Amino acid sequence: MEFIRNFPFFSIVLSLFSGPLSSVLDGKWAKRANGAVIALCGLLSGAVLWYAARTGEAFVYTMGHFPAPWGNELRAGILEALLAVIFCVIMLLCMWGGSREREAEIESGKQNLYYIMVDLLLCSLLALLYTNDLFTAYVFVEINTISACGLIMIRQNGRTIEAATRYMIMSLLGSGLLLLGLCFLYDLTGHLLMSNIRESVQALADFGQYQTPLLVAICLMCVGLAIKSALFPFHTWLPDAYGYSTLSSAAILSSLVSKGYIFLLVKIFYRVIGFDVIRDSKVIHVLFVFGIAGMIMGSLDAIRESDIRRMIAYSSVAQIGYIYMGFGLGTTAGVIASIYHMICHAATKSLLFVAASGITEVSGKSRYFKDLNGAGFRNRLAGVAFTAGSLSMVGVPMFAGFISKLFFSQAAVGHDLKMLPTLMALALSSVLNTMYFMKTVIRIYSPSGSPVPGTAGALPREYENITLRQQPLKAAAMILFILLNIVLGLNSEPLIGLIRQGLEMFNTL
């Protein structure tokens, strides 16, 4: 059973070295190898989750058996393993959902390159989850950035190259600020391992030393990761990156990449600085304000969109705002709600992108709302899937989004200063979510050839009789995403219990 302690290292190395393997395989075998690697990493992480839950404690894996400061460490607890399992499941379903689009949109000679990028992205996400070393985290942040940029520009058209360039510029700005904050922190503490930094920072806080440099380091790291995770107003790169990349790329980027950065921020709060020090620094108040601004402004931008893919992308800005608002509450309940919302958003946003692809397929490949009338009848599964995802985003009971909004509300109740702004923002954001998601649902179920009341345009007659032979992998992905949303909405307590246990483990080792 002790052998399971090696699994975090195995999963990272397996995904890392599967990239070179994909480079020598043809497209079909590279695709199979990529699916097998994602599934195997998920199984390894599942075993780690079982082991951590059974023992009730986290464990450290020392790389090469060299102790700090010469060696490097991985740390695995319930929360890290839980998110690793969920990330692998969602990535696998995203790859299933976009299988045919990849073959159509990516040149045959570049199929291998795509799977290399996906393997490296999986490796970086797992490393961000498991690493116990802050500089190692920064290295994999950069690997994550490069891989994500490759996934965006793999289609090689003008819009994706522009989107990838904008993404790279903003991401490098965020990475630079993160590195500056890390350098400040290393100068103050002399350590790179998270647990050692935590002890030194606590000593500085107890004696009241170097408080201004420590605050600068915290601010730099928070702003850097906020930029990389597209917190308002640092979100300008997001609509093009999600809107014009291939389907699998958009689903993975929206559901997983930003969550890796956000989880690193959670580790910095708990494992590196200490949540009490973060709360005393008042940085959480800034995150709270910008989180609420993102909830509202992202929804307003989504309402103004006429392109279904870009609408879903702008919705992500609002959902990232929810997560930062929960952090800004400065309570354990708020952080638990944010982590749960990370999981719900990852499952729902992937579903929406995959379903939107099915809707546009039967609408003359058009992504504009004026061409989507009746699409829910022409592709019934995609219509049901998009409706389920929309209901989750709005916060209808039985779906995942309702539970996360309920937890945010409960976390805010009793807070002296932030209860009223939080509840008002949740209510307003839910109304705005309803406006643009339900408008789309009404559109796809409106009779073909007739415009939706209050809107312009109708489905051209040549689209009315389009029929679609459903792709088995895409159909399986949509069905499993729907089931995942319902499970998260109806059986949240076990997951919440695991998240709570995982956060308690963050205060050990």
Secondary structure, 3 states (H helix, E strand, C coil): CHHHHHHHHHHHHHHHHHHHHHHCCCHHHHHHHHHHHHHHHHHHHHHHHHHHHHHCCCEEEEECCCCCCCCEEEEECHHHHHHHHHHHHHHHHHHHHCHHHHHHHCCHHHHHHHHHHHHHHHHHHHHHHHECEHHHHHHHHHHHHHHHHHHHHCCCCHHHHHHHHHHHHHHHHHHHHHHHHHHHHHHHHCCCEHHHHHHHHHHHHHHCCCHHHHHHHHHHHHHHHHHHCCCCCCCCCHHHHHHHCCHHHHHHHHHHHHHHHHHHHHHHHHHHHCHHHHHHCCHHHHHHHHHHHHHHHHHHHHHHCCEHHHHHHHHHHHHHHHHHHHHHCCCHHHHHHHHHHHHHHHHHHHHHHHHHHHHHHCCCCCCEHHHCCCHHHHCHHHHHHHHHHHHHHHCCCCCHHHHHHHHHHHHHCCCCCCHHHHHHHHHHHHHHHHHHHHHHHHHHCCCCCCCCCCCCCCCCHHHCCCCCCCCHHHHHHHHHHHHHHHHHHHCCHHHHHHHHHHHHHCCCC
